[in-house]
Every structure is written in C-alpha cells, then in structure tokens.
C-alpha cells in the first residue's frame, strides 16, 4: 500500500514539474521548423556523399539516388511536423505563406531564423558524420554553362515556384489536411532534383543552400559557392512570389473551414425555417 502511495506521489510530483518544460504553441512551431530543417539538410549532406554525385565520382555508385532519399525525407518531415508548424522547412515556403496572408510577418521572420539555424547545424552534423568535408554538396551554378548565372537563377526560381505551388495548394486550400499532402510535396522535390540538379545544384531552399555553402567554406576551405549565395535567396523568393500570385488568382476568396461552412448552413436553415 505504501508503495502505491509513493508511486502516486512521484507521478504527482512529475506532473507538477513537467508543465514547466512544455512549449507554447508558437514556440513549438519554431522548434519544429528548426529540427525539421536540421534533419532535412543533414539527410541531404549524407545522401549526396553516400549515394549521390560524390559517390558516383568515387566509383562507389553508378546512379544518383540522393534525390530519392531527400524527397522521401521531406515527405516524412511534413507528415511528422506539418500539423504543428505547417511543415515548411524552407524560407521560400514561409515567404509565400506570408504573401497569401496565412501567417504574420513576425511569425515568418521567426520561421526564417529557425530554418537557417537548423540548416547550418544540419550541414555541420552531416559533415561530422561522413567525415569528408570536401564532398559536402554545396549547391552552385556550373561555370561551363553559357549564361550560367541566368540559367541557374531560372532553374531555381521555376522549380522552387513549382514546389511552393504544391505546398500552397495541398496545405492552404480547401483540400488541406488530406492524407497525401506530404507525399505530393516530397515527390515534387524529387522530380525537381532530377530535372535541374545538374544545372543549379538543385537547392530550391535558401536554408539548404546557406547551411551547405557556409559549412563547406569553413570546414573545407572551398568558398566559391558562396559567391552565388544571393542567387539561392533571390531565385526562390521570385519563385515564391509567382506561386503566391497563381494561388491568389485561383483562390480569390478565402477558403472557409468545414466548421464555418456547417455553421453558415445551419444559420441559413434557421432563417428559412423561422422566416427571418
């Protein structure tokens, strides 16, 4: 009996103490965005070394399978944290959400800070795990292409725009909260990586580019990719603007929640019934 009392007292003590560590709804969003971006960028750095272009160059693989790992990991993260933070893990997605008035500017700024910090730490931990900082996949435009900066900008802007369009339509429209939205986002990233990865490096995400480029510059002393860091912020921003405009054109009226729709139907029925 005394043992039961002791166990009960212990549970009560823990119940009193644990709420001290409980995050607010806003804090949980920022933490999830940082953790999600951390895991995503770490996956990119490891996948590119073990089954991506670096592995092909090292004669250990014959095909670039890194986009598959990256696409599926993004899907997993969206399903995992999407109901808390929206599952952005990408400053371009957050920018678009702000443009369509799905979030406030101060909240978007906090998201951007969390995403960039998560991206940098993800690249650092990925480098520590693989032990080959020279193989870290820092995205850059390739010099052997004519008009390489323009070509890289267009590739990043277009495919980031496609990715953001998918996110807006599956997460911020009438069909939100469906059972496949995470898979749609991940498969879009996979297709984009295979389509223009050899043109621009296939970042489609300023936090990814910043984390990988900064880490490679510091850890490997290779800072050339940082010359085009501006491109990996400006191009996704342009893509996000285009995606937001398309979304607003196809969704001119704010979408109602199911609860709001039912409430309005009940109000109309009541007015019809009582003739008011």
N, C-alpha and C positions, 0 to 999 in steps of 0.2 A: 504493500500500500504506500509506504513511504517512497518507494522507488517511483511509483506513478506520480506522486506529488512533486518529486524532484524533476521528473521529466516535463511535467506540465509547467512548473515554474521556469524551467530552462527555455521551453518554447515561448512562454510569455515574454521572457527577457529578450529573446531573439526577435520576437515580433515587435517589441518596442524599439529595438535598435536598428533593424533592417530598413525601416522607412527613412532613416537618416541618409541612406545611400541611394534612395530612389530618385531618379531624374525627373524633371518636369517634362511636359510634352515637347516643349521647344528644345530643351537640352538633349532629349532622346533623338530628335531629328538630326541635330548637328553631329552627335556622336555616331549615329548610324551612317551618315554620309561620309564621315571621316574613315570609319572602319571599312565600309564598303569600298571606297576608293583605294584604301590601303591594300585590301585583298586583291582587288582587280589589277592594280599596277604591279603588284608582286607576281601575280599569275602571268602577266604579260612578259615581265623580265625573265622568269623561269622558263616559260613555254618557248620563247624565241631562242633561248640557248639550247634547250634540250630537244625540241622538235621543230624549230623554225629555220630561218635562213642561216643563222650561225651554225646550227647543227649540220645543215646541208654543206656549207663551206668546209666544215670539219670532217666531211665524208662519213658522218655517223648516221645520216638520214638521207633519203632520196627525195622526199616530198615535204613541203612546208605545211605542217599540221597545226602550227601555232594559232591561226585564226579560229580553228575549231575549239580549242581549249578556251580561248578568250571569249568567244561567243557564248559558249555554254556557261562559263563562269559568270558572265554578266547576267544571263538568264537566272541563274541560281541566286545571285545577289538581289536582283529585282524582286523575285518571289520572296526572299527572306526579309528584306527591309522595306519593301515597297509600301506596305500598309502603315509604316511608321513615318518615313520621310518622303515617300514618293518614289524612292529608288532612282535618283538622278545619277549620282557618281560622276557628274560631268558638268562643268560650268556652263557649257553651251545649252544644255537642257534646262538648267536653272534660269539662265537668261531668258529663254523662250517662255518658261512658266511665268516669269515676271512680266514679260511683254503681253501675255494673254490675261494678265491680272489674276493668275491663280495663286500668287504669293506676293508679299510686300517686299519693297526694296531692301529694308534692313534684314529681313529674313534671307533674302537672296545673297546678300554680302556675307552673312554668317555661313551659308552653304559654301560659297566660293572659298572662304578661308579654310573650312574643314576639308574640302575636297583637295585643295592644293597641298595642305599639310599631309593628308593621307597619301597623296600621290608621291610626295618626296620620300616619306618613310617607307612606302611600298617598294620604291625603286632601291632604296638603301638596303632593306632587308633581303630583297631578291638578289642583290649583288653579294651580300654576305653569305647567302645560302649557296649560290652557284660558284662563288669564288673566282669568277672571271670577269672583272670589271670592263675589260676591253671588248667583251662580247655583249655588253649591255645594249639592247636595241634602242638607241636614242633616235627618234624619228628625224629625218632631214630630207630636203629636196635633193634630187640627184643631179649632179653637175653636168652629166653627159646628155641631158635632155635640152633641146633648144627652148629658150624661154623658160628655164626650169622653175624660176620663182612663180611666174604666172601660172604655169601648168600645175605646180604643187598647190597654189592657192585655190585654183578652180576645183581640183580634186578634193581637197579638204572641205571647201565650202559646200560643194554639191552633196557629198556623201554624209557630211555632218547634218546638212539640211534634211536629207532623207531619214537619217536616224532620229532626229528631233521630231520630224513629222510623225513618225511611227509612235514615238513616246506620247506626243500630244493627243493623238487620236485614240490610243488604247488606254491612256491614263487620265485624260482630262476631258473626255467627251461622254456622250450618252452611254457608250458601251464600256465605260470604266468598270473596274472591279470584276472583269471577266476572268476566266480560268486559263487564258493562254497569253496574256499580255506580256509576261516575262519572256516567253519563248519567241514571240514576234520581235521583241527588241534585240535579243541575243542573236537571232538569225539574221537580222538586218546588219548588225556589226560584222558577223562572219562574212556575209556577201560583200560588204564594203571593203573588208580587209583583203579579200582575194581579188577584188576588182581593181583597186588603185594602191594597194600596199607597196607595189614596186615603183610607183610614181612619186608619192609624197611621204611614204613611211607608214601611212595608214593610222594616224593617231585618232582623229575625229574627236579629240578631247583635250582641251588645254591643260588639265591637271595631269593627264598621262604624259604629254609632251614635256611639261615643265619638270616633273619628277624625274623622268628618264634622262633628259638633257642635262639638268643640273648635276645629277649623280654621276653621270659619265664624265662630265667635265672635272669634277672634284676627285673621283676615285681613279679614273684612268688618264686624266690629263688631256682628254680629247674634247675640245670645246667648240669645234666647228659647228655642230648642230645648233649651238646657242645663237649663232648668227641669224638664224631664221626663227627664233622663238616667237617673235612678233607675229609671224605668219600663222603659227599654231594657236594664236589667240584671235587674230583678226578674221581668219577664214572661218573658223567655227562660229564666231559671232555673226558673220554675214549669213552663214547657213541658218543660224537660229532665227535671224530676222525674217528671212524668206519663209521658213517653216511657220513662223508665227503669223505672217500675213496670209499664207494659204489657209491656216487653221481658222483665222478670223473670217475669211471670205466664205469658208464652207460651214462655219458655225457663227452666223451673225447675231444670234440670240443666245444669251447664257443658258446653259443646259440646266434643267431642273433635276433635283434628286427624285428618286422614286417616292419618298415620303412627301415631298412637296406636291408632286403630281396627284397622289392619292388624296391629300388634304384639299386641293382645289376641286377635285371631282366630287368629294363629299359636300363641299360648300355649294357647288352648282346644283347638286341633287337636293340639298336642303332648300335652296331658293326656289327651285321648281316645285317642290312638294308644298311649301307654305306660301307660294305665290308672291314672294318678296324679291 
